[in-house]
Amino acid sequence: MNNILICTAATIFLILTSHGLTFALDKNENSKNFIGSLNNVKFEFPHNYVRNVEYNGDPGWGYGKKGERVRSWGSNFRSLGFGISHPNFTLLKNSESLNSVIRVTLTAGEYYGDGHFLKRSFQEINRDPNYSYREVDSIYELRHFSLTIDSSVVKKSLMRDFDIYVKNDKDGKVSALIRCGNSRGDQAICTHFFEIEQFQSRITLNYKKEFLRSWNLIQSSTISRLQELRK
């Protein structure tokens, strides 16, 4: 499992859902919903709205049982996913399939790390000399970093063909980082990262580039949907 975590949580979620895979889930014996905590804050997620639920101590792929199996409010979530409709921003049941969907992945607990994911991701945008980013005019109240490809590159990698958008808070800290593909116009996929310090959770959103103009509303609406699931 540790090797798989090199990928972003968003990538993992998309791979799993595209292949129709889910983890062997353990539901509380008195409820079909998933109960537990995010940084000591209690949550209850409806079983028919979330998928790929993992708790601290759950086994990785190919490993035997390591952690608890009976869930309680003291059980700590480490990963789960769900969908939100656009433009209504309502939670979607797992059985619902809409063209305009915002895919949400929550990463917490053992997978959360040191809380500096956004900072490091921004600092490393120019680590590859063949694919560099220069800041251009801002858009939608986001700093915009446009991709520049070295002339020596014979064939552009589609995996690197994206622009980066960054929001800094009043103290200069990166509060949101968004990567949007360039190859499919407004139908390209944006991957949007932000953190909720109160829950020590990182949120990864995936949506069409045509929705980028609403990034702030999408982010705030996602937080609101999570807040509604607190107990």
C-alpha positions in Angstrom: 0.0 0.0 0.0 2.9 2.4 0.8 4.2 2.2 -2.7 0.8 3.0 -4.1 0.6 6.1 -1.9 3.2 7.8 -4.1 0.4 8.6 -6.4 -2.0 11.3 -5.3 -5.1 10.3 -3.4 -7.1 11.6 -6.4 -5.3 9.2 -8.7 -6.0 6.3 -6.4 -9.7 7.2 -6.2 -10.1 7.5 -9.9 -8.3 4.2 -10.6 -10.5 2.3 -8.1 -13.8 3.8 -9.3 -13.0 3.3 -13.0 -12.5 -0.4 -12.4 -15.5 -0.8 -10.2 -13.4 -1.8 -7.2 -14.1 -1.2 -3.6 -12.4 -2.2 -0.4 -13.8 -4.9 1.9 -15.7 -2.5 4.2 -16.6 -3.0 7.8 -19.8 -1.3 8.9 -20.7 -0.6 12.5 -22.7 -3.5 13.8 -25.6 -1.2 14.8 -25.6 0.9 11.6 -25.0 0.7 7.9 -23.2 4.1 8.0 -19.5 4.6 8.5 -18.7 6.2 11.9 -15.4 7.6 13.1 -13.4 10.7 13.7 -11.2 13.2 11.9 -8.8 14.8 14.4 -11.2 13.9 17.3 -14.2 15.4 15.5 -17.0 12.8 15.1 -18.4 12.1 11.6 -21.0 9.7 10.2 -20.9 9.1 6.5 -24.0 7.5 4.8 -23.0 4.1 3.4 -24.7 4.7 0.1 -22.9 8.0 -0.5 -19.3 7.2 0.2 -16.9 4.6 -1.1 -13.3 3.3 -0.6 -13.5 4.0 3.1 -10.4 3.2 5.1 -9.5 3.6 8.7 -6.2 3.8 10.5 -4.8 0.3 10.9 -6.7 -1.2 8.0 -4.6 -3.7 6.0 -3.1 -2.7 2.7 -3.6 -4.7 -0.5 -2.4 -8.3 0.0 -1.9 -8.0 3.7 -3.7 -9.6 6.6 -5.7 -7.9 9.3 -3.8 -5.4 11.4 -6.3 -3.0 13.0 -9.6 -3.0 14.7 -12.7 -4.3 12.9 -15.5 -3.0 15.1 -15.9 0.7 14.4 -16.6 3.3 17.0 -16.6 7.1 17.2 -12.9 6.7 18.2 -12.0 5.0 15.0 -9.9 7.4 12.8 -10.7 7.7 9.1 -7.7 7.8 6.8 -9.3 7.9 3.3 -12.7 7.9 1.7 -14.4 9.3 -1.5 -17.7 10.7 -2.6 -19.3 12.7 -5.3 -21.0 16.2 -5.4 -23.2 17.4 -8.1 -22.6 20.6 -10.1 -24.0 23.3 -10.0 -26.3 22.3 -7.1 -23.5 21.0 -4.8 -25.5 18.2 -3.3 -24.1 14.8 -2.2 -24.5 12.1 -4.8 -25.5 8.5 -4.1 -22.9 5.9 -5.3 -25.6 4.7 -7.7 -26.0 8.1 -9.4 -24.1 8.9 -12.5 -24.1 12.5 -13.8 -22.0 14.2 -16.4 -21.3 17.2 -14.1 -19.8 15.6 -11.1 -17.1 16.8 -8.6 -15.2 13.8 -7.3 -14.0 14.2 -3.8 -11.2 12.3 -2.0 -10.5 12.9 1.7 -7.1 11.9 3.0 -6.5 12.0 6.8 -5.1 10.0 9.7 -2.1 7.8 8.8 -2.1 9.1 5.2 -2.2 12.8 6.1 1.5 13.4 6.6 3.0 16.5 8.1 0.4 19.0 6.7 2.9 20.6 4.2 1.7 18.9 1.1 0.6 22.1 -0.6 3.8 23.9 0.2 6.0 21.2 -1.1 3.9 20.7 -4.3 4.2 24.3 -5.1 7.9 24.4 -4.4 8.6 21.5 -6.7 6.7 22.7 -9.8 10.0 23.4 -11.6 11.9 20.3 -10.6 12.0 19.0 -14.2 14.1 21.4 -16.3 12.3 20.2 -19.5 8.9 21.3 -18.1 9.0 24.7 -16.4 6.3 27.1 -15.3 6.3 30.8 -15.4 3.8 33.1 -13.8 1.4 34.9 -16.2 -1.7 37.0 -15.6 -3.9 35.9 -12.8 -7.3 34.5 -13.5 -10.3 33.9 -11.2 -8.3 35.4 -8.3 -5.7 32.6 -8.7 -2.1 33.0 -9.6 -1.6 31.3 -13.0 1.6 29.4 -13.9 1.8 28.5 -17.5 3.7 25.5 -18.8 6.9 26.1 -20.9 8.5 23.1 -22.6 12.2 23.0 -23.5 12.9 23.0 -27.2 14.9 19.8 -26.8 11.7 17.8 -25.9 10.7 15.9 -29.1 7.3 14.7 -27.8 5.3 16.4 -25.1 4.2 14.2 -22.3 0.5 14.4 -21.8 1.1 13.6 -18.1 3.0 16.9 -17.8 0.8 19.0 -20.1 -1.1 21.0 -17.5 -1.1 24.6 -16.1 -1.0 25.3 -12.3 -3.2 27.7 -10.4 -2.4 28.8 -6.8 -4.2 30.7 -4.1 -2.2 32.2 -1.3 -3.8 33.4 2.0 -3.1 36.7 3.6 0.1 35.3 5.1 1.4 34.0 1.8 0.7 30.4 2.6 -0.6 28.2 -0.2 -4.2 27.6 0.6 -5.2 25.9 -2.7 -3.3 24.4 -5.6 -5.0 23.3 -8.8 -3.6 21.5 -11.8 -5.6 21.6 -15.0 -4.8 19.7 -18.2 -4.3 21.5 -21.5 -5.0 18.8 -24.1 -8.9 18.8 -24.1 -9.8 22.4 -23.6 -12.7 22.9 -21.2 -13.3 19.2 -21.0 -9.8 18.6 -19.5 -9.7 17.5 -15.8 -8.6 19.8 -13.0 -7.2 18.3 -9.8 -7.7 20.7 -6.9 -6.0 20.3 -3.6 -6.7 22.1 -0.3 -6.5 21.3 3.4 -8.9 21.5 6.3 -6.6 22.0 9.4 -9.5 21.6 11.9 -9.9 18.0 10.7 -6.2 17.5 9.7 -7.4 16.4 6.3 -6.4 17.0 2.7 -9.1 17.3 0.2 -8.6 16.4 -3.5 -11.2 17.4 -6.0 -11.5 16.4 -9.6 -13.8 18.3 -12.1 -13.9 19.6 -15.6 -11.8 22.7 -16.5 -15.0 24.5 -17.5 -15.8 24.7 -13.7 -12.5 26.3 -12.8 -14.1 29.8 -12.7 -16.1 28.4 -9.7 -13.2 26.9 -7.9 -13.8 29.0 -4.7 -17.5 28.1 -4.6 -16.7 24.4 -5.2 -14.1 24.4 -2.4 -16.4 26.1 0.1 -19.4 23.9 -0.9 -17.3 20.8 -0.3 -16.4 22.0 3.2 -20.1 22.7 3.9 -21.1 19.2 2.8 -18.5 17.7 5.2 -19.6 20.0 8.0 -23.1 18.7 7.6 -21.9 15.1 8.3 -20.5 16.0 11.7 -22.1 14.5 14.8 
